[in-house]
Amino acid sequence: MPTVTPMIHVPDVRVAMEWYQTIGFTVRGVHDDEGEMTWAVVCLGEGELMFNAGGRTSQAHRREVDLYVSTEGVDDLYQRLKGRVELVEALHDTFYGMREFIIRDCNGFWITFGEPIE
């Protein structure tokens, strides 16, 4: 089955990898080049995300890429993360049938966590 795995370029792969671990991702693989981590892949459930060296942070309202995580238990996840991460949008119901909230990662990328409204 084909899959798509986003790769985002970040200024510090280790910092990004460790930040994503704090919100529940697990590390699946890393590559060090003479002591500097230049690549990593993290997982959350079936989803994967890769980091590659050479990117930059940004204070722009939105970045070139947003990440969307389909999840279960979005209300509980929101309660666990609020106050620990930069919140862009609080938990809310959307017109398209999802219950979502949006956070900003350590490099300024938005991550939306969403669950279908029952």
N, C-alpha and C positions, 0 to 999 in steps of 0.2 A: 504494500500500500504506500503510495507516495506521501511524503510529509514535507512541510516547509518549516525550516528552522531559521528564525531571524539571527543575524549577526550584527551586533552594534559595536561601533568603534568607540573606545573610551580611553581617557588619558592614563588610567591606572587599572589594569585588569584585576589585580589582586584586591584592590579596594572595592571594585564593582562586585566581584565574586563574593566577597565577605558581606557586603551590604545585602545582596540578594539572599544569602544564607539567613540573615536576621529576620527575613519575612517569610521563611519557610521553604526556600529552594534548597536542593542538595547539589553538591558538586559531582559531576560525572567524569570530568577530565580536565587536565591542565597541561600547558606546555611552558617550560622554562627555557629561556635562552641566556646562558651564562649568568644565572641567578636572577634574571628579570622575567616575571611571568608575562608572556606575550599573547596568550590565548587561554580561554577557559570555556567550558560548557556547563551550564547548570540546568536542573530539571525541576519541574513541579508537576506531579502526576505524570501524564503522558507527554506534556509539553517540554520543549527544550529551548534554551536561549544561549547563544554564543557571544562571547566578548572577544574583541581583537584590539591590540594596542594601536595607538595612533589617532584616537579621537580627541574631542574636547568637551568640556562642560559648557553649559549655556544657561543664561538667565532669561532667555526668551520665553514668552508665554507658553509656546509649544515648540517641540523639537521636530526634526524631520521624520521621526518615527514615533508612534504611540504603540504600546503593547496592550493587548486585550487578553485577559485571563478569564475563561469560563470556569466557574467554580460552583461548588455546593456549599451551603452554609455561609453565604456572603454576610449575613448579619453578625454572626459570631466572629468571622474574620475581621470585619470592620471594628468590632469592639476590641479585638486583640491588637490591632495596628494603630488605631487612633491615639494620638498623643506620642507615638514613637516615630512617626514618619511625617513628612510634609504632605498635608492634605490639600488637594486641589478642589475636589467636590465631595461633600458629605454624602452619606448613604441616601439614595433617592430612587424613586420609581420613574422609569422612562416611558415616553409615549409608545415606544416600540416593544414594550412588554418585558423589560429587564429591570432588575433591582441592582443598582451599581453604586460604586464609589471610585474616586480617582485619587491616586497618590503620585508624587514625583520622586523618582529615584535619586541616588547620589550624584548623577550626571545631568539631571534636569529632564530626563525622559518621563513621560506620563505612563502610568500603569493603571488600567481600568480593570477592576474585578467585577464580574457580573454573573447573575443567576436569573434564569427565567422566573417571572412572577407566576405563581400558581393560581 
